[in-house]
Amino acid sequence: MTKTVVVSLGGNALSSSGKVTYKKLVKSIEQVAALLVLFVKKKYNLVVVFGSGPQVGALLLQNELAKKKVKPMPLDVLDAEVQGELGYLLEQALQNALQKHRVKRRVVSLLTQVIVDKHDPMFAHPSKPVGSFLTKKKAMQLKRKGIPVMQDAGRGWRKVVPSPLPLAIDDVKVIKRLVKQNVVIAAGGGGIPVIKQRGKLKGVEAVIDKDLASALLASSIKASELFIITTVPFVYLDYKKKKQRKIKSMKVRQAKKYLREGHFLPGSMRPKIRAALNFLQKGGKKVTITNTHSVSKALVGKAGTKISH
């Protein structure tokens, strides 16, 4: 039986450092597509989820700068815009990469709605970093205007938006059917957050954590493995401290212990570990966390942090 793997791509994996331009974005996505081909060549059924924090942040900035001339769109619509933008570019790049390697597999990108709880307490406590890093001076100016900002895992200041927990993937039955014969790109940016109201779906202004959405999607389609691609090759204890040390593998009980001890920072590794635990506790077999440079080695067990039962 063919195994299904969900690959969760960090938003920064799809954009190079510095000022983002169309050419840089396309180049980054083409590099990522070349890595994703490796999963298909290993005969996995593949579902790809991508983050979009930098891109959603850019759209929020465009909203702000142009609001006197063009009426701003709500955040859930921006989530959908980014899903379409990055989904299209990734679909095209991956299709071209598969063709180059003579792999006969089509690619489809799906706008995905993800159901959240309208009473989720995170709506009152914005915590999801979006957009580029800010100077402390700029962050304080925004804070005085009532715009939520926070320190992002010690890396600098960023705007933050509500990030409710994902409860269900609305399009999961469609994804299950599609992945049997296609590479599927779904739940981009964590999905478009929607609530159920009187039997109907309604968008809400938020951004869902893409790793938690990836874990939920992986469980919902009964994937056997989850790959989380981030900016570091391994998970570390005492990250960025003198006694920093990498973890090559850990069991669920160890991951829970490290989580309780505060080794993993909010907005950084903590949601990834939580996502890994959610997936494994719902029947998943293995989670690998690594960066783009280590994917090929991680696929043969020679790189990345492995988390299992």
N, C-alpha and C positions, 0 to 999 in steps of 0.2 A: 504493500500500500504506500502511495506517495505521501511523504510528509509535507505538512504545511508550515511555513515559517512566516512570522510577521517581523518586518524590519522597521524599527522606529528611528528615523533620521532627525538629528537635532537641526533646528533652524539655521544654526551657524554653519552646518555642513553644506548648506545650499547657497551660502554667500561668503565670499572672501572677505578678509579684514579690510578696513578702510572704507572709503566712500563706495557705496554699491552702485554699479552701473549695469546696464543691460548686458554688455559684453562680458563683464566679470561674472554676473549671475549665470549666464549661459555656460561659460567655461566651468564654473563650479559644479553645475548640474550635470554636465557631460562627464566630469570626473567621477561623480557619484554613480551615474548610470553604468559606467564601466565596472564599478564594484558590484552593483546589483546583478549584473550578468553572471557573476560567479555563483550566485545562489541558484539561478535558473540552470546553469550548466551542471550543478550538482543534483539536478532533478527535483528540486524543491518546488512545490506550489508556493508562489510568492505573493504576499500582500505588503505593500509599502505605505507607511504613514510618515509624514514629514512635519517638522515643526515650522512655525512661521512667526516667531516673536519679533525678529528684526523687520520682517516685511509688514506685519500688522502695525508695528510702531511707525513705519514710514507712511502708511496710509493715514494713521491718526494725525501725523504731522501735516500731511497734505490737507486733511480736513480742517485743521486749525488755521493753516496759512491761507486757505482759500474760502473760509467760511463767509466772508463778506460778499463773495461773488457766486459761490456755489453752495447750496444748502448741504451741510454735513450728513453723511449716512450713519446709521447706528452701527455699533460694533459688530453685531452678528452679521450684518451685510458685508462689512469689511472682511470678516472671517471667510465668507463665501467668495468674495472677490479674490482673496489670496489663494483659496483652494483652487479656483479656476486658473489663476495666473501660474502658480507653481506646478499645479497638476498638469497643465498643458505642456509646459516646458520639459518637465520630467518625463511625461509620457512620450513626447517626441524624441528626446535624447535616448531614452531606454529602448524605444522601438528601433532607432538607428543602430544602437550598440548591439542589439540582438541580431539584427540583419547582418552586421559586420562579422559576427561570429557564426553566422549561418544557423542560428537557433530559430526554429519555427514556433514562435510563441507571440501572440498578440498582446498589446498593452491597452488597458482601459482605465481612465481616471473617473472617479465617481464623487460627485458632490454629496457629502455625507452629513446628515443631521444626527446629533447626539443628544439624547434626552437627559435633562438634569432636573433637580428638585427646585421649584420656585422658592422654597423656604430654606434653601441651603444657606447656612450662616456666612459662607464666604462672600455672598453678595454685599454684606455689610462690612467686610474686611478685605479689601483688595490686596492681593499678594502676588499676582503673576507679573513678572517683569516683561515689558515689551519695549521695542524700539532700541535706539542706540544708547550708549552710556553718556551720562551727563556729568558736568562738573558739579561740585558741591554747591557752588554759587547759583548755578542755573537750577539745580534741584530745589534749593530753598526758595527761589523765586516762584517756582511752580507750586510748591507747597503752600505758600502764602496766598496763592490764587485758588486754593482748594483742590488742586490736582494731586492725587496720591503719588508719592515717590518713596523709594526705599533703597538701602544698600543691597546690592545683588551679590551675595556670597563672597563679600570682601573684594569684589572686582571693580566696584564703582556704583554710582547712583543711576537708577532708571525709573521711568514711570511704571506704575503697577495698575492692574485692572482686576476685577473679580474673577475667580477661577473655581467655579463649583465642581463638585465631583461628578464624573460621568456615570450615569445609571444604566443606560441601554443604548445600543446602536440601532437606530431606526431602520436602516437599510440592510441589516445583517443577512436576511434571507437572499437578497440580491447578490451580496458579496459572496456568499456560500456557493451560489450557482456559477458566478463568473470565474471564481478562482480555480475551478476544475480544468478550465481550458485557456485561461488568460493570466497574465500578470496584472494584478489589481492595485491601483493607487487609491487609497480611501482614507477618510477621517483626517485629511490634511489639516495641519494646525490644531489637531485635537478634535476636529469636527465643528460643525455649526451648532452652538448651544441652543436648544429649544426646550420648552416646557409643554406639558399637556394641559390644556385648559378647555373644559367642557367637551372633551373628546377630540379637540383639534390641537394641532401643533402651532406654537407661537415662538418666534425668535426672542432671545433675551441678550442683553449687552454683557458679554463676558468672553473670556478665552479659556478653553479647557486645556489642561496640561496634556500634551501629546503623548507622553509616556504612559500616563494612567489610561488614556483613551486607547492606546495601542494594546495595553494589557487586557482591557475589557474586550476589545475587538478580537484579540488572539484567543481568549477564553470562549467567546461567543461562537467562533467558527471552528473551535476545537483544534487549534494549531498545536503542534508539539513543541515548537521552539519560538523564543522571542529574542531578537537581536536588538540591542539599544546602542545606536551609534552616536557618540558624543565627542567631546573635545580632548579627552584623555584616554590613553591606551589601557588603563586599568582603573579599578576602584581602589582608593587609598584610605588608610587609616591616618588620622592626624594630618589631613591634607594641607599642604603648603606650610607645614611646620618642620622644624629641624629633624624631628624623629619620624617624618613621613615614611610610610612603608606600603608597598603595593600588595594587593590580595589577588592571588592567581585563581583561587577557588574558595567557595564557602557554601555551607549548607544553610537551609532556611533558618534553623535555630541560631546559627552564628550571625546571620544577617539581622535577625530581630534584636539580638544582643547589641550589636554595633549601633543599630538604629536608636535603641534606648539610651545608649551611652553618649549620643550626640555627635558621632563621628561624621555624619552626613548632613550637609548644610541645606536649608530650605532654598528653593529656586535653583538648586544645583544637583547634587547627587541624591538628596533625600527622596524626591518624587520618583527617581529612577529605581531606587531600592524598594520603595513602596509598591511601584508598578510590578517589579519582579516578584515580590512576595504575593501580590494579588493573583498574578498569573499562575504561579506554582501551586498556590493553595486551592485553585479552581481546576486543577487537573493538568496543567502544563508540565512538561518534562525538564526543560532546561532554559536558562536565560544567560545570554552572553552580553557583557558590557565592554565596549572598546571604542577606538576611534577609527576614522576612515583609513589611515595609513596601516592599520593592523588587521583589517577585515580578512584579507586572504589567508593570513596565518591563523586567525581566530577560527576560520572555517575548518581547519584541520587540527584544532586544539592546541596551537602553539603560541597563542597570544590572547589577550583579553581576560576579564574576570568571569569565571563560570559560576553560576548559582544554581543549585539543584537540591533535591530532597535529601 
